[in-house]
């Protein structure tokens, strides 16, 4: 079956769905840079919490000066909600002892949910690279963390081919990892092909689609340059047409995300992860359109 996530741009009152108790949603946020942004983030968390999310996740910086911010934001979100909060854990810039110390600290404070990542390599990085597989083993040597990992339906930027990505993901599954969150994408077919490839090699892992609501087209163009993600040309054309109409842009962004989620739900997918970029507006509208409250 071929899916076309098209631009019904002249249609403002598009269909609402009733997917409450049929799908599970989760939300990613990042540590804010100042107190005002932090207040906004925590308000957003409270708004998003009404949709009974499966979990929140908090990203992590590879830079030492920002690394502790993940810990503090995870703790603040945990104080606001009863759902699990996953801390992103990147290894770039850390040695094994530092990783073990952070893991011990997390566990002692009740942070038992981790998204295990290597992190993006800085230019001219000279330290020994500790890969996600190594991080998973280190975490498991500390205690029984629940660990999620990343997956790439359209090829990791450093991979030679899809097979290499699949082998890397299978190695993580062989260590006991049961769920992976994908990089964002805009092609249902590419996700389904990736899921089929995982099934073909006997990969026993739940693939959670990562959905990126479009906040800023220039930002999206930047993301596309840094990744292998296919972005249909009509998306750029449609946002360019509405560049002076914020309401139309918001409506278009919501429609794209909702169509992705509904199309995947029709193919048996029931878990979704929204990359909020610390803005609740689009995520709230998407969840309302999906009928999650």
Secondary structure, DSSP 8 states (H G I E B T S, - for coil): --------TT--S------TTT-EEEEEE---SSHHHHHHHHHHHHHHHTT--SEEEE---SSHHHHHHHHHHHHHHHHH-SSEEEEEEE-TT--HHHHHHHHHHHHHTT--EEEEE-----TT--S----HHHHHHHHHHH---EEEEEE-TT--TT-SSHHHHHHHHHHHHHTT--EEEEEE-S-HHHHHHHHHHHHHTT---EEEEEEE--S-HHHHHHHHHHS-----HHHHHHHHHTTT-HHHHHHHHHHHHHHHHHHHHTTT--EEEEE-TT-HHHHHHHHHHTT--
